[in-house]
Amino acid sequence: MLTINIDTARRLILGKQGLWPGRRWRDIEGAEQAIRTMEYLQLDPLNIITRSQDIQLHSRVINYQPGMWEDLAYQQRRFFDWGGWLAVRPMDELPYWRVIMRRERDGNSGDLRIHRMAAEHADAIDEMRTILRERGTVSNRDFAMATRTRTQHYRGRKDSALALYYLWRIGEVMTHHREKFERVYALTEMVAPAHLMRESGEAETVRFLISKDVSFLGLSRLSRTSDAFHGRGSPDRSAKQLLETMLANGDLIEVRVEGWKTLYYALGSDAERLYDLNAGRIPKDWTPLATTTTEEVLFLAPLDPVSARGRARTLFDFDYVWEVYKPEHQRKFGYYTLPILWGDRLVARFDSKFDRKTDTFIILGLWLEDEALSNNEAFAEAFACGLARFVRFLGANKLDATAIREPLLRQRASFIEL
């Protein structure tokens, strides 16, 4: 067993996710590499300043532009989107996920509500199959409410929506493309390469899910909420047996983090990185292409896996909650507050909006974890550099930084070149 301190754990997780010590990919080719390295790119429909998934890739890829991931997924077919936890996944992983899709269809594991849809909406499902064969592509918007059976389901208000969603979850259809973020469906054989229209073996699939979960998190507890154990892998007993085999073979290693109660797992292939990080060295393949996170801050997406769902508190002692779904009177900071990464720490957060009528990016508030940063020249410069890149990425022509209370930070922000 390897024992590491919290700094090493934090740097491993940031580095595995492509955030530290700086951006190491460029352009659309780099976006593909980033998504593969991240393992999953979670999607969210909200478009406030831009969508979460685009912010996530901006923080990792030089010259990333909003929508590049869609080109990779729906034009180049390098990726596909799927799942109740909606995420973009590499297309060459499809044979593994087809095992999970079949299990959901059969009702043997996964979300049992999917299996119930087959009986509850059988006629609509058969109808959608026929329409898809006739038309090629179909969106739920193609069906007027007046012509459909109304439903009270969280996945849609029309039986056509649930039928299409069911076919998508069990793998009969895939997302052909998106229009205003809404899925346009096609039969899977129209989207996926023929050689990927197969299922991997059962044990091979569980091994894949365990490895992917550990790689995605960097350090994983492999809890019952992970893909590998939450009904998407094989039953718990066989998954646990395979976990023991992977540990014995060195595919996984056990890691103890000083101050953390739970035992964690890392990929065996990350052992050398952990030794480097423990010794204060940066792994060679993590060398940034340009600025480091000490020279230029990064703004993390609301759903970034290093900080979302309580992880910010564990890794950074930074209390972050995405307040977009909270009533206004319950918000502590703001509607779309983003954490700020400087070096390997979350040091601040800011709320903002993008006034598209005036092409103005408006900072609504900035909150520092340590007020000493308000007069820190190095942080002021790094903040201004990160802000300049972010505003250009959004396509804004003007910046309104008057809400920043700290004079030094407000001054540096006000003088950036767009």
ZISUL-V763099 format. One record per run of one state. SS is the DSSP state (2 for helix, 1 for strand, 0 for the rest). FROM is the first residue (numbers start at 1). LEN is the number of residues. Records with the same first field share a line. If there is no record, write none. Layout:
BEGIN
SS->FROM-LEN  FROM-LEN
END
This chain:
BEGIN
0->1-1  5-1  17-8  39-2  43-9  59-2  63-5  76-3  83-4  107-5  121-1  136-1  143-2  148-2  154-2  170-3  180-2  192-2  197-5  218-2  221-15  250-2  258-6  279-5  287-11  300-11  317-6  326-2  331-7  343-2  356-4  369-2  376-1  395-3  401-6  415-4
1->2-3  25-2  41-2  61-2  79-4  87-4  137-3  150-4  156-3  173-7  182-6  220-1  252-6  264-4  298-2  338-5  345-11  360-9  398-3
2->6-11  27-12  52-7  68-8  91-16  112-9  122-14  140-3  145-3  159-11  188-4  194-3  202-16  236-14  268-11  284-3  311-6  323-3  328-3  371-5  377-18  407-8
END
